[in-house]
Amino acid sequence: MLFRDRHDAGRRLATRLARYAGRPDVIVLGLPRGGVPVAAEVARALGAPLDVLVVRKLGVPGHEELAMGALAPDGRIVLEEGVVRMLGLDGRTIQEVAAAEARELARRERAYRGARPALDLRGRTAILVDDGLATGSSMRAAAAAARALGAQHVVVAVPVAPPDGVDPARLGADEIEVVATPPQFDGVGRWYDDFTQTSDDEVRALLASLNAAGAESAR
């Protein structure tokens, strides 16, 4: 295995992003839920604020582990056109799945953001962090959302990705940083000793801890 857990992966990923340390324009955005522990370590190492950018995978009905696309917070849908064509998925099916995932996206936004203001990325350098890339549809949706929220520069940062998944232009990003691109990829979880699902409570605790520390250091 490459990584003990998501925290180990985040610490190793942070070393690839050292050039962003101490910059006031930088914000680190974790993709919930698994990307948040990775992002927390990156934010801690860079001395940057941590927030979340909630996107939802759109799974193929009956085979939900297979992504046919992803949903961004502003409602835009990023499709895996090859999957859609191969399975003959129609617009109605896609919209039905998207409507269900939109409800879960809204729930997570409320759960994670609480009373904090809506995300505003105008003029910021947004570092988008997940625990790995598979199809890349969720990250493409996140990058599109970050642009729509005003991000000036978008960096995708993940611990592991397939060799053919590291093109920043395909993801809609300006840069990409990856720790490892194993030739026999076979899914993100394979490269972690501990790939236990991250809970909502863990996400909230990491956000509260990092942002409290940041507020204290700013005094």
C-alpha positions in Angstrom: 0.0 0.0 0.0 1.1 3.6 -0.6 -0.6 5.3 2.3 -1.5 4.3 5.9 -4.6 6.4 5.9 -6.0 9.6 4.5 -4.1 11.7 7.1 -0.8 10.1 6.0 -1.7 10.7 2.3 -2.5 14.4 3.1 0.8 15.0 4.8 2.6 13.5 1.8 0.5 15.5 -0.6 1.3 18.7 1.3 5.0 18.4 0.5 4.1 18.7 -3.2 2.3 22.0 -2.5 4.9 23.7 -0.3 5.1 26.6 -2.8 1.6 27.7 -1.7 2.5 27.9 2.0 1.7 31.2 3.7 0.0 32.8 0.8 -3.1 34.8 1.8 -5.0 34.1 -1.4 -4.9 30.3 -0.9 -7.9 28.3 0.3 -7.9 24.5 0.6 -11.2 22.8 -0.3 -11.9 19.2 0.5 -14.4 17.1 -1.4 -16.6 15.4 1.2 -16.4 13.2 2.7 -13.1 11.3 2.0 -11.2 14.3 0.7 -11.6 16.3 3.9 -9.1 14.4 6.1 -6.6 14.7 3.3 -7.4 18.4 2.8 -7.1 19.0 6.5 -3.5 17.9 6.5 -2.7 20.0 3.4 -4.4 23.1 5.0 -2.5 22.6 8.2 0.9 22.3 6.4 0.3 25.3 4.2 -1.2 27.5 7.0 -4.3 28.0 4.8 -8.0 28.0 5.6 -10.0 24.8 5.1 -13.5 24.5 3.7 -15.6 22.0 1.7 -16.8 22.0 -1.8 -19.7 19.5 -1.9 -20.2 17.6 -5.2 -22.1 14.3 -5.7 -21.3 11.4 -7.9 -24.1 10.3 -10.2 -24.1 6.6 -10.1 -25.7 4.4 -12.8 -29.0 3.0 -11.5 -28.5 -0.5 -10.3 -24.7 -0.1 -10.5 -24.2 2.9 -8.3 -20.5 2.4 -7.9 -20.1 3.2 -11.6 -20.1 7.0 -12.2 -22.1 8.4 -15.1 -21.2 11.9 -14.0 -21.3 14.3 -11.0 -23.4 17.1 -9.7 -21.9 20.5 -8.7 -23.4 22.8 -6.0 -24.8 25.2 -8.6 -26.8 22.4 -10.2 -24.5 21.8 -13.2 -24.0 18.2 -14.3 -20.7 16.9 -15.6 -21.3 13.7 -17.5 -19.0 10.7 -18.3 -20.1 10.7 -22.0 -18.5 7.4 -22.7 -20.5 5.7 -19.9 -23.7 7.4 -20.9 -23.3 6.3 -24.6 -22.2 2.7 -23.7 -25.2 2.1 -21.5 -27.7 4.1 -23.5 -28.7 6.3 -20.6 -31.4 8.8 -21.4 -31.9 12.3 -20.1 -34.8 11.4 -17.9 -32.7 8.7 -16.1 -29.9 11.2 -15.6 -32.2 13.9 -14.3 -33.9 11.5 -11.8 -30.5 10.5 -10.4 -29.4 14.1 -10.3 -32.6 15.2 -8.4 -32.0 12.6 -5.7 -28.3 13.5 -5.4 -29.2 17.2 -5.2 -31.2 16.5 -2.0 -28.2 14.8 -0.5 -25.9 17.6 -1.6 -28.1 20.2 0.0 -28.2 18.2 3.2 -24.5 18.0 3.4 -24.1 21.7 2.7 -26.3 22.4 5.7 -24.6 19.8 7.8 -21.0 21.0 7.1 -21.5 24.7 6.6 -23.9 25.4 9.5 -23.9 29.2 10.2 -20.8 29.9 8.2 -21.4 32.1 5.1 -21.6 30.6 1.6 -18.4 29.9 -0.1 -16.9 32.9 -2.0 -13.8 32.2 -4.0 -13.4 35.6 -5.8 -9.7 36.2 -6.5 -8.6 33.1 -4.6 -6.3 30.3 -5.4 -8.4 27.2 -4.7 -6.7 23.9 -4.0 -9.2 21.1 -4.5 -8.4 18.0 -2.6 -9.8 14.5 -2.7 -8.5 11.1 -1.5 -7.9 10.1 -5.1 -9.1 10.3 -8.7 -11.0 7.5 -10.5 -13.1 8.7 -13.4 -12.4 12.4 -12.5 -16.1 13.4 -12.9 -16.5 14.6 -9.3 -13.3 16.7 -9.6 -14.3 18.1 -12.9 -17.6 19.2 -11.3 -15.7 20.7 -8.4 -13.3 22.6 -10.7 -16.3 24.0 -12.7 -18.0 25.0 -9.4 -14.8 26.7 -8.2 -14.6 28.7 -11.4 -18.2 29.7 -11.1 -17.6 30.9 -7.5 -14.8 33.2 -8.8 -11.6 31.2 -8.2 -8.7 32.9 -10.0 -6.5 29.8 -10.1 -7.6 26.2 -9.6 -5.2 23.5 -8.4 -6.3 19.8 -8.2 -4.4 17.9 -5.6 -4.8 14.2 -4.9 -2.6 11.4 -3.4 -3.3 8.9 -6.2 -4.7 8.8 -9.7 -4.4 6.6 -12.8 -1.7 7.6 -15.2 -4.3 8.8 -17.8 -6.1 10.9 -15.2 -3.6 13.7 -14.5 -4.3 16.1 -17.4 -5.3 19.4 -15.7 -7.1 20.6 -18.9 -9.4 17.6 -18.8 -10.2 18.4 -15.2 -10.8 22.1 -15.9 -7.9 23.0 -13.6 -4.7 25.1 -14.0 -2.5 22.6 -12.3 -2.5 19.2 -10.8 -0.4 17.6 -8.1 -0.4 13.9 -7.5 1.8 11.8 -5.2 1.5 8.6 -7.2 0.2 7.3 -10.5 0.4 3.5 -10.3 0.2 1.8 -13.8 -2.2 -0.9 -12.4 -4.6 1.5 -10.7 -7.7 -0.6 -9.9 -9.4 2.0 -7.8 -8.5 4.5 -5.1 -9.1 2.3 -2.0 -6.5 -0.2 -3.1 -3.7 2.2 -2.2 -4.7 2.7 1.4 -4.1 0.4 4.4 -7.1 2.1 6.1 -9.8 3.4 3.7 -12.6 3.5 6.3 -15.5 5.7 5.3 -15.3 9.2 6.7 -18.3 10.3 8.7 -20.2 13.6 8.7 -19.1 14.1 12.3 -15.5 13.7 11.3 -15.9 16.3 8.6 -17.5 18.8 10.9 -14.8 18.2 13.6 -12.0 18.7 11.1 -13.5 21.9 9.8 -14.1 23.3 13.3 -10.6 22.4 14.5 -8.7 23.8 11.5 -10.7 27.0 11.4 -10.5 27.6 15.1 -6.7 27.2 14.9 -6.6 29.6 12.0 -8.6 32.2 13.9 -6.3 31.8 16.9 -3.2 32.3 14.8 -4.6 35.4 13.1 -5.0 37.2 16.5 
